[in-house]
Amino acid sequence: MDGPAAFADRPPHVSRDVMDELVALVSDEGLKPGDRLPPEVDLARRLGVSRHKLREVLTAWTRVGIVSRNKGAGTVLAAPITGRTLHLPLAITVEAESLLRTLAVRRPLEIEAVRLAARDATPDLRDRITARMLDLMAVHGDGADWRQADRAFHAAIHDATGNPLFGQFISQLQLAFDEVYETPFGMPHLGADTIPLHRPLAEAVVAGQAEEAATLMARILDETQAAARAVMEGRR
């Protein structure tokens, strides 16, 4: 499962080199959650980059919960960055943890969205969910990049809730993660194993089976989280 909306205008992705170097610096300094990072001018000088590029990374990290920033306290580490996953590059560990945090927030939203869609979707919206599911199955079956079709499918479900906040909030979460990590762990199709589950999910929503749809959505999220954890543990 990749995401909820068809993002036509994605923001430019931050510099991966700068991000990796900042991860290494934070780890080398032994900074823990609650610790303040050095001032931007010092960080930029130590990393040998412009303050503009550094700010792009810090802004992106703020959106995925790695740091918090305000004028009074400066930039404060909000999530741990450690070297405990020694068999992986440190930046990959941070990436996986960011994805898992994003999924944890999305989970209740996605599950409730399919429940409401199953209960409240109009006939036209049920037809659209089916159409987007068939598009996804066709693209995936052809071995093509299925991510855009996946976003369109989930967007159809969010629209079917009748509450635009589902689509808005979930889109913001996915967009924040995508801005930092376009292809998690260098694996653009992470979560591909969940695509076959989208057919019974669509069928449950269209049939008005709210709890069956919720169970399937939870399974999709569980398997995506498991894939991320497998990467962290060196099993993929």
Summary of the structure (lengths in Angstrom):
residues: 236
radius of gyration: 19.3
end to end distance: 17.3
largest distance: 59.2
contacts: 733
relative contact order: 0.17
helix: 67%
strand: 4%
